Amino acid sequence: MPVKAKFTVAICCFNSSGSLKETLQNLVSVNYKIFEVLVVDDGSVDNTREIAETFGVSVIRHDVNLGYGAARKSALDNCTTEIIAFIDDSCLVDSRWLEILTADWQNATSNIKAIAGPMEIVSENVFLQKYLKRNNPFTPLRSFGASTGLFKRIKNHFLEKRNFKTGYVTAVPNGNLSMDVQSARLAGGYDKTLWFSGEDDDICQKIIGHYGPDSILFDSNLVVRHRVENFSEVSQRNYRYGKVCGYLWRRNLGLPIFQIKFPLIVLSSIFVASCNGTIFGTIFGSLLVVLFYAIKNPITKYLVLDSIIDFILMGCHNLGFFCAAKKSPKFAKNV
């Protein structure tokens, strides 16, 4: 569809005084400037609103913290342009981001209702940045469709395909997602009951369910850089995602799907132990760790390190899942 009006770039915030200023400075400095900026202050108790107002952008203020879904919904409901493009309060857009996004929408076929791009990781912690570059949590999900049926859910969980190649996708994060406003509203918009996370997967499922599997386009050139401070932030994100899975299971029932990952070194030890006894398996596992580190090959080192980190993050995810799953459905935080 031809773009006849300006974009609205929406940023949803909660206590974002430490990151919002740099994000807005970056956003208003890009070369292509036919856009409006809308900041949703979701009940912040710091000076998030004041920072946004110094840049002269539109601000919507929630008196209390209503959560992710409600903040996104406020942005979509109050958008006055044809296209809304979400970025996070800790994101920096590429200098050609809006130029590429505009071209994508101008060249989009009628079936495309949403366009997304890569979220690259930026961190001052060198070890964390290297790990997240190898294991980027923001890669889109592809090809399996939006069905919530038992077989599709199991297939998505164990055989999911993720990469940054240009093409149609099933689910993408909100940190670099633009939508045709009218189409998103007709599909059902954002679910304000998803206050802790998961509103991005929900809106993607609605769009695909309403308009078909070729309605969300991913452009690998449409780059946004996401700032990550520390490992605690990554752990908390996995915990929230787990809570979403537990909440949706309580709401929709069906088969509960949670993460099952073990460090490769543990699997090797278990295998050897099953054949030769527990003591030998433990000794073998320890020696294998030393061997992998002794070999001057980063691949072997990453196999050990990444699998151990994945195991820790899996624990955070599953903790969130079981905390949400054991309770009665909580349909909203303050709604």
C-alpha positions as CSV (number, residue, x, y, z in Angstrom):
1,M,0.0,0.0,0.0
2,P,1.3,3.5,-0.8
3,V,2.2,5.5,2.3
4,K,0.3,8.8,2.2
5,A,0.9,10.0,5.7
6,K,3.8,10.1,8.2
7,F,4.8,7.2,10.3
8,T,4.3,7.1,14.1
9,V,7.3,5.7,15.9
10,A,6.0,4.4,19.2
11,I,8.1,3.8,22.4
12,C,6.5,2.2,25.4
13,C,8.3,3.0,28.7
14,F,8.4,2.2,32.4
15,N,11.0,3.8,34.5
16,S,13.2,4.4,31.5
17,S,15.1,7.5,32.5
18,G,18.4,5.7,32.1
19,S,17.9,4.8,28.5
20,L,15.1,6.9,26.9
21,K,17.2,10.0,26.3
22,E,19.8,8.2,24.2
23,T,17.1,6.4,22.2
24,L,15.2,9.7,21.4
25,Q,18.5,11.5,20.5
26,N,19.3,8.7,18.1
27,L,15.8,8.6,16.7
28,V,15.5,12.4,15.9
29,S,19.0,12.4,14.3
30,V,18.3,10.0,11.5
31,N,18.3,11.3,8.0
32,Y,14.8,10.5,7.0
33,K,12.5,12.6,9.2
34,I,8.9,12.2,8.0
35,F,7.6,10.6,11.2
36,E,6.0,11.4,14.5
37,V,7.1,10.1,17.9
38,L,4.7,8.8,20.5
39,V,5.9,7.8,24.0
40,V,3.7,5.8,26.3
41,D,4.8,6.3,29.9
42,D,3.3,3.3,31.6
43,G,3.1,4.6,35.2
44,S,6.8,5.5,35.6
45,V,7.8,6.8,39.0
46,D,11.0,8.5,37.7
47,N,11.4,11.4,35.2
48,T,10.6,9.3,32.0
49,R,7.8,11.7,31.1
50,E,9.9,14.8,31.6
51,I,12.7,13.4,29.4
52,A,10.2,12.6,26.6
53,E,8.6,16.1,26.8
54,T,12.0,17.8,26.4
55,F,12.2,16.4,22.9
56,G,8.7,17.8,22.0
57,V,7.2,14.3,21.3
58,S,3.7,13.3,22.1
59,V,3.3,11.5,25.5
60,I,0.5,9.3,26.8
61,R,0.6,8.8,30.5
62,H,-0.8,5.9,32.5
63,D,-1.4,6.8,36.1
64,V,-0.4,3.3,37.2
65,N,1.8,0.6,35.6
66,L,-0.6,-1.5,33.4
67,G,2.1,-3.5,31.7
68,Y,3.3,-4.4,28.2
69,G,0.0,-5.2,26.5
70,A,-1.9,-2.2,27.8
71,A,1.0,0.2,26.8
72,R,1.2,-1.2,23.3
73,K,-2.6,-1.0,23.0
74,S,-2.6,2.7,24.1
75,A,0.0,3.4,21.4
76,L,-2.0,1.6,18.7
77,D,-5.4,3.1,19.8
78,N,-4.0,6.6,19.8
79,C,-2.0,6.5,16.6
80,T,-3.2,9.0,13.9
81,T,-1.0,7.9,11.0
82,E,-1.4,4.9,8.7
83,I,1.7,3.1,9.9
84,I,2.9,2.6,13.5
85,A,6.5,1.4,14.1
86,F,7.4,0.1,17.5
87,I,10.9,0.3,19.0
88,D,12.0,-0.3,22.6
89,D,13.2,2.3,25.0
90,S,16.7,0.8,24.8
91,C,16.9,0.6,21.0
92,L,19.1,2.6,18.6
93,V,17.9,2.7,15.0
94,D,20.2,2.5,12.0
95,S,20.7,5.7,10.1
96,R,18.7,4.4,7.1
97,W,16.1,2.6,9.2
98,L,13.1,4.9,8.4
99,E,14.2,5.2,4.8
100,I,14.3,1.5,4.3
101,L,11.0,1.1,6.2
102,T,9.3,3.6,4.0
103,A,10.5,1.9,0.9
104,D,9.3,-1.5,2.2
105,W,5.8,-0.1,2.8
106,Q,5.7,1.6,-0.5
107,N,6.6,-1.6,-2.3
108,A,4.5,-3.9,-0.1
109,T,1.9,-6.1,-1.7
110,S,-1.7,-5.9,-0.4
111,N,-1.3,-9.0,1.7
112,I,1.5,-7.5,3.9
113,K,0.1,-6.0,7.1
114,A,3.3,-5.9,9.2
115,I,7.0,-5.4,8.5
116,A,9.8,-6.2,10.9
117,G,13.6,-6.2,11.0
118,P,16.6,-7.5,12.9
119,M,17.4,-6.5,16.5
120,E,21.1,-6.7,17.0
121,I,22.6,-6.9,20.5
122,V,24.8,-4.1,21.8
123,S,26.4,-4.5,25.3
124,E,29.4,-3.1,27.1
125,N,29.9,-6.5,28.6
126,V,32.1,-8.2,26.0
127,F,31.4,-11.7,27.1
128,L,27.6,-11.1,27.2
129,Q,27.6,-9.4,23.8
130,K,29.5,-12.3,22.2
131,Y,27.2,-14.8,23.7
132,L,24.1,-12.9,22.6
133,K,25.5,-12.4,19.2
134,R,25.9,-16.2,18.9
135,N,22.5,-16.8,20.5
136,N,20.3,-13.8,19.7
137,P,17.0,-14.1,21.4
138,F,15.3,-11.6,19.0
139,T,15.5,-13.8,15.9
140,P,12.1,-14.3,14.3
141,L,10.1,-17.5,14.1
142,R,9.4,-18.9,10.7
143,S,7.2,-21.2,8.6
144,F,5.0,-23.2,11.0
145,G,1.9,-21.0,10.9
146,A,-0.1,-19.5,13.7
147,S,-2.1,-22.6,14.7
148,T,-2.3,-23.2,18.4
149,G,-3.1,-26.9,17.8
150,L,-1.3,-29.5,19.9
151,F,0.9,-30.8,17.0
152,K,1.8,-27.3,15.8
153,R,2.8,-26.2,19.3
154,I,5.0,-29.2,19.8
155,K,6.6,-28.8,16.4
156,N,7.2,-25.0,17.0
157,H,8.8,-25.7,20.3
158,F,11.2,-28.5,19.3
159,L,11.8,-27.8,15.6
160,E,11.5,-24.0,15.4
161,K,13.3,-22.3,12.6
162,R,15.0,-19.0,13.4
163,N,17.3,-16.8,11.3
164,F,17.6,-13.2,10.1
165,K,17.0,-13.9,6.4
166,T,14.5,-11.7,4.5
167,G,11.1,-13.4,4.0
168,Y,7.8,-14.1,5.7
169,V,7.8,-14.9,9.4
170,T,5.4,-16.2,12.0
171,A,6.5,-14.2,15.1
172,V,8.8,-11.3,15.8
173,P,9.5,-9.1,18.8
174,N,8.0,-5.7,19.2
175,G,11.3,-3.9,19.4
176,N,11.5,-3.6,15.6
177,L,7.9,-4.2,14.3
178,S,5.7,-1.9,12.2
179,M,2.1,-2.4,11.3
180,D,-0.7,-1.0,9.1
181,V,-2.7,0.6,11.9
182,Q,-6.2,-0.2,10.5
183,S,-5.3,-3.8,9.7
184,A,-3.8,-4.4,13.2
185,R,-7.0,-2.9,14.8
186,L,-9.3,-5.1,12.7
187,A,-7.2,-8.2,13.6
188,G,-7.9,-7.5,17.3
189,G,-5.1,-5.3,18.4
190,Y,-3.0,-5.8,21.5
191,D,-4.2,-7.8,24.4
192,K,-4.0,-5.6,27.5
193,T,-4.2,-8.7,29.8
194,L,-0.7,-9.7,28.7
195,W,0.9,-7.3,31.2
196,F,4.3,-9.0,31.7
197,S,5.3,-10.0,28.1
198,G,4.1,-12.0,25.2
199,E,2.0,-9.3,23.5
200,D,4.3,-9.4,20.5
201,D,3.6,-13.1,19.8
202,D,-0.1,-12.5,20.4
203,I,-0.4,-9.7,17.9
204,C,1.5,-11.6,15.3
205,Q,-0.8,-14.6,15.7
206,K,-3.8,-12.4,15.3
207,I,-2.4,-10.8,12.1
208,I,-1.5,-14.1,10.6
209,G,-4.8,-15.7,11.7
210,H,-6.7,-12.8,10.1
211,Y,-4.8,-12.2,6.9
212,G,-2.8,-15.3,6.2
213,P,0.7,-16.7,6.6
214,D,2.2,-14.2,4.1
215,S,1.1,-11.1,6.1
216,I,4.3,-10.4,8.1
217,L,7.4,-9.6,6.1
218,F,10.9,-9.6,7.6
219,D,13.6,-7.4,6.0
220,S,17.2,-8.2,7.0
221,N,18.3,-4.6,6.1
222,L,15.9,-3.0,8.6
223,V,18.3,-2.9,11.5
224,V,17.7,-1.8,15.1
225,R,20.4,-2.2,17.8
226,H,19.2,-3.3,21.2
227,R,21.2,-2.3,24.3
228,V,21.5,-5.0,27.0
229,E,23.2,-4.0,30.3
230,N,24.0,-7.3,32.0
231,F,23.2,-11.0,32.5
232,S,20.5,-10.2,35.1
233,E,18.5,-8.4,32.4
234,V,18.7,-11.4,30.1
235,S,17.7,-13.7,33.0
236,Q,14.7,-11.5,33.9
237,R,13.6,-11.5,30.2
238,N,13.6,-15.3,30.2
239,Y,11.7,-15.4,33.4
240,R,9.0,-13.1,32.0
241,Y,8.7,-15.2,28.8
242,G,8.3,-18.3,31.0
243,K,5.5,-16.5,32.9
244,V,3.8,-15.8,29.6
245,C,3.9,-19.4,28.6
246,G,2.4,-20.4,31.9
247,Y,-0.3,-17.8,31.8
248,L,-1.3,-18.7,28.2
249,W,-1.4,-22.4,29.2
250,R,-3.7,-21.6,32.1
251,R,-5.9,-19.5,29.8
252,N,-5.9,-21.8,26.8
253,L,-5.2,-25.1,28.4
254,G,-3.8,-27.8,26.1
255,L,-0.4,-29.3,26.6
256,P,2.0,-27.2,28.8
257,I,5.2,-26.5,26.8
258,F,8.3,-25.5,28.8
259,Q,11.9,-25.5,27.9
260,I,14.0,-28.7,28.2
261,K,17.8,-28.1,27.8
262,F,20.8,-29.6,29.4
263,P,24.5,-28.7,29.1
264,L,26.2,-30.9,26.5
265,I,28.8,-31.8,29.1
266,V,26.0,-33.1,31.4
267,L,24.5,-35.2,28.6
268,S,27.9,-36.7,27.8
269,S,28.5,-37.5,31.5
270,I,25.0,-39.1,31.8
271,F,25.6,-41.2,28.8
272,V,29.0,-42.5,30.0
273,A,27.6,-43.0,33.5
274,S,24.8,-45.1,32.2
275,C,27.4,-47.4,30.6
276,N,30.2,-47.3,33.1
277,G,28.8,-46.1,36.4
278,T,28.2,-42.8,38.1
279,I,31.7,-42.2,39.4
280,F,33.3,-42.8,36.1
281,G,30.7,-40.6,34.3
282,T,31.4,-37.7,36.7
283,I,35.2,-38.0,36.2
284,F,34.7,-38.2,32.5
285,G,32.5,-35.1,32.4
286,S,35.1,-33.1,34.4
287,L,37.9,-34.2,32.2
288,L,35.9,-33.4,29.1
289,V,35.4,-29.8,30.3
290,V,39.2,-29.5,30.8
291,L,39.8,-31.0,27.4
292,F,37.4,-28.6,25.7
293,Y,39.1,-25.6,27.3
294,A,42.6,-27.0,26.6
295,I,41.8,-27.3,22.9
296,K,42.6,-24.0,21.2
297,N,39.4,-23.9,19.2
298,P,36.7,-21.4,20.2
299,I,34.0,-23.7,18.8
300,T,34.6,-26.3,21.5
301,K,34.7,-23.6,24.2
302,Y,31.4,-22.1,23.0
303,L,29.8,-25.5,23.0
304,V,30.5,-25.8,26.7
305,L,29.9,-22.2,27.7
306,D,26.8,-21.6,25.7
307,S,25.2,-24.9,26.7
308,I,25.7,-24.0,30.4
309,I,24.4,-20.5,30.0
310,D,21.4,-21.9,28.1
311,F,20.7,-24.3,31.0
312,I,20.7,-21.4,33.5
313,L,18.4,-19.3,31.3
314,M,16.2,-22.4,30.8
315,G,15.9,-22.5,34.6
316,C,14.7,-18.9,34.7
317,H,12.2,-19.6,31.9
318,N,10.8,-22.7,33.6
319,L,10.6,-20.9,37.0
320,G,8.5,-18.3,35.4
321,F,6.3,-20.9,33.7
322,F,5.6,-22.8,36.9
323,C,5.0,-19.7,38.9
324,A,2.3,-18.6,36.5
325,A,0.9,-22.0,35.8
326,K,0.3,-22.9,39.4
327,K,-1.9,-19.9,39.9
328,S,-5.4,-19.1,38.6
329,P,-5.3,-17.1,35.4
330,K,-4.4,-13.5,36.0
331,F,-5.9,-11.7,33.1
332,A,-4.4,-8.3,33.9
333,K,-2.3,-6.4,36.4
334,N,-4.4,-3.4,37.0
335,V,-7.2,-3.8,34.5
